[in-house]
């Protein structure tokens, strides 16, 4: 399928989803929201894909929502305006609920809605000079849609401190509050990302899928049944046998 606002690249079992509106720092338009939602829904059920990298073309990862789009939405009646907000929430949900591991690769700026994407990645890596901000209050609005995702990732205290001030922070603070997991030096971002990709490809894909689902709803009563099911499954048996036989499991893949 052809996309206008994002670019998709497939390399073996790695899918790369790149925001492709560099002239506006990859700001989110209505069309882009729809396309991002669709591709993550598709990749979640695509058996040929095992890992997804979410990145941005140009000088910034994402500057959040396109202000022209926001202004147009603001003049709609309440019902239509609310529907726009639900579409935005559905996009974020499609990433958070994706069955495949998602690595977010950030550089330049991750502002507003762009900040929100960092809260959705299973692994978030940022280049050392990246700047982050929940800047909505400076525009007379607030980060309501991404709020629940932010609170789960960085906690209510940090979300309030950043959301109420709109201040810009750097990678060291982003790492400290848990927004990102790793900082890469300038020029080494891709190397760091691919290292994580290959690390994920050394793990059982069914095990990762089950673990992501478990993290969405940690039911203690079901946890024993889950591990029993995985141990008895073909992937679990292969992984245990490979370890005992001192060989690599049959799912291991490396991408150069």
C-alpha positions in Angstrom: 0.0 0.0 0.0 1.2 3.5 -0.9 1.7 6.0 2.0 2.0 9.8 1.6 3.2 10.9 5.0 5.3 7.9 6.2 7.9 5.6 4.6 8.1 1.9 5.2 11.2 -0.2 4.7 11.4 -3.9 5.2 14.8 -5.6 5.8 14.2 -9.3 6.4 12.0 -9.4 9.6 12.8 -5.7 10.5 10.2 -3.1 9.5 11.2 0.5 9.7 8.4 3.1 9.9 9.6 6.7 9.3 7.6 9.9 9.6 8.1 11.6 6.3 7.0 15.2 6.7 10.5 16.7 7.2 9.5 20.2 6.0 7.3 20.6 9.1 9.6 18.5 11.4 7.3 15.5 11.0 4.3 17.2 12.6 1.2 15.1 12.8 -1.5 15.8 10.2 -4.8 14.1 10.0 -3.6 12.0 7.1 -0.4 11.0 9.0 -2.4 10.0 12.1 -4.5 7.7 9.9 -1.5 6.2 8.1 0.5 5.5 11.3 -2.5 3.8 12.8 -3.0 1.7 9.8 0.6 0.5 9.4 0.9 -0.5 13.1 -2.3 -2.4 13.0 -1.0 -4.2 9.9 2.4 -4.9 11.2 1.0 -6.2 14.5 -0.5 -9.2 12.6 2.2 -9.5 9.9 4.0 -12.8 10.6 7.0 -11.8 8.5 7.8 -8.9 10.8 9.5 -9.5 14.2 10.8 -6.0 15.1 9.7 -2.4 14.3 11.8 0.7 14.4 9.9 4.0 14.5 11.9 7.0 13.4 11.7 10.4 11.7 13.2 11.6 8.4 14.9 15.0 8.3 16.2 17.1 11.2 13.7 16.1 13.9 11.9 13.0 15.1 8.5 14.7 15.5 7.4 18.2 16.5 4.0 17.0 17.6 0.7 17.9 16.0 0.6 20.1 13.0 -0.7 23.5 14.2 -2.8 24.1 11.1 -4.5 20.7 11.7 -5.1 21.6 15.3 -6.5 25.0 14.4 -8.9 23.4 11.9 -10.0 20.9 14.4 -10.7 23.7 16.9 -13.3 25.3 14.8 -15.3 22.1 14.4 -18.3 21.4 16.6 -17.7 19.5 19.8 -18.7 16.1 18.5 -16.5 16.3 15.4 -13.6 17.8 17.5 -13.9 14.9 20.0 -13.8 12.4 17.1 -10.5 13.9 16.0 -9.1 13.5 19.5 -10.3 9.8 19.5 -8.4 9.2 16.2 -5.2 10.6 17.8 -5.7 8.3 20.8 -6.3 5.3 18.5 -3.0 6.0 16.8 -1.1 5.9 20.0 -3.0 2.8 21.1 -2.1 1.0 17.9 1.5 1.4 18.8 1.2 0.6 22.5 -0.8 -2.6 21.8 1.3 -3.7 18.8 2.3 -7.4 19.3 5.8 -6.8 17.9 8.6 -5.0 19.9 8.9 -1.4 18.9 12.1 0.6 19.1 11.7 4.4 19.0 14.7 6.1 17.5 14.7 9.8 18.3 16.8 12.7 17.2 16.5 16.5 17.0 13.2 17.2 18.7 10.4 15.2 20.2 7.8 17.8 21.1 4.2 17.4 22.3 2.7 14.4 20.5 6.3 13.6 19.4 7.1 13.2 23.1 4.2 10.9 23.3 5.7 8.4 20.9 8.7 8.0 23.3 6.3 6.7 25.9 5.0 4.0 23.6 8.2 2.3 22.5 9.3 -0.9 24.2 12.8 0.5 23.8 13.5 4.2 23.3 17.0 5.4 22.1 17.8 9.1 21.5 20.7 10.9 20.0 22.6 12.9 22.7 21.5 16.3 21.5 17.8 15.5 21.3 15.3 17.9 23.0 12.0 16.9 24.5 9.0 18.9 25.6 5.3 18.8 26.6 4.8 22.2 25.2 1.0 22.2 24.8 0.3 24.7 27.7 2.3 27.3 25.7 -0.4 27.1 23.0 -3.3 27.3 25.5 -4.0 23.6 25.4 -2.7 20.5 27.2 -1.4 17.0 26.5 -4.6 15.3 27.5 -4.6 12.5 24.8 -1.1 11.4 25.5 -1.5 11.8 29.3 -2.4 8.2 30.2 0.6 6.9 28.2 3.0 9.4 29.7 1.8 8.6 33.3 2.5 4.9 32.7 5.9 5.6 31.4 7.3 8.5 33.5 4.8 8.7 36.4 2.3 11.4 37.4 4.8 13.6 39.2 7.1 14.0 36.2 4.2 14.3 33.8 2.7 17.2 35.9 6.1 18.9 36.2 6.7 18.9 32.5 3.1 19.3 31.3 2.5 22.3 33.5 5.7 24.2 32.6 6.1 23.2 29.0 9.9 23.3 29.6 12.4 21.8 27.2 14.6 19.0 28.6 17.7 17.2 27.3 18.6 13.5 27.0 20.2 13.2 30.5 16.9 14.2 32.2 14.9 12.1 29.8 17.0 9.1 30.7 16.7 9.9 34.4 12.9 10.0 34.4 12.6 6.9 32.3 11.4 8.5 29.1 14.3 7.0 27.1 16.4 3.9 27.9 19.6 4.8 26.2 21.6 7.8 24.8 23.6 7.4 21.7 26.5 9.7 20.7 26.2 11.8 17.5 26.7 9.5 14.6 26.2 6.3 16.6 22.4 6.3 16.9 21.9 3.8 14.0 24.6 1.5 15.4 22.9 1.5 18.8 19.5 0.8 17.3 20.7 -2.1 15.2 22.4 -3.6 18.2 19.0 -3.6 19.9 17.3 -5.0 16.8 19.6 -8.0 16.7 19.3 -8.5 20.4 15.5 -8.8 20.0 16.0 -11.1 17.0 17.9 -13.5 19.3 14.7 -14.0 21.4 11.7 -16.1 20.7 9.1 -14.1 18.8 6.2 -15.9 20.4 7.7 -15.3 23.9 8.1 -11.6 23.1 4.5 -11.4 21.9 3.2 -13.2 25.0 5.3 -11.0 27.3 4.0 -7.8 25.7 0.5 -9.0 26.2 1.3 -9.9 29.8 2.6 -6.4 30.5 -0.7 -5.0 29.3 -2.5 -6.9 32.0 -0.4 -8.5 34.7 -2.9 -11.0 36.1 -1.1 -13.0 38.9 -3.6 -15.8 38.6 -2.9 -16.3 34.9 0.9 -16.0 35.1 1.5 -19.6 36.1 -0.7 -20.8 33.3 1.2 -18.5 30.9 4.6 -19.9 31.7 3.3 -23.4 31.6 1.9 -22.8 28.1 5.1 -21.3 26.8 7.3 -24.0 28.3 5.2 -26.7 26.6 5.0 -24.9 23.3 7.2 -25.6 20.3 9.2 -22.4 20.8 9.8 -23.0 24.5 10.9 -26.5 23.9 13.3 -25.4 21.1 14.7 -22.7 23.3 15.3 -25.0 26.2 16.8 -27.7 24.0 19.1 -25.2 22.2 20.4 -24.0 25.6 21.1 -27.5 26.8 22.7 -28.5 23.5 24.8 -25.3 23.4 23.5 -24.1 20.1 21.4 -21.1 18.8 17.7 -21.6 18.7 16.2 -21.8 15.2 14.6 -18.4 15.4 17.8 -16.4 15.8 18.4 -13.9 13.0 21.0 -11.2 12.4 20.6 -8.1 10.3 23.7 -6.3 9.1 
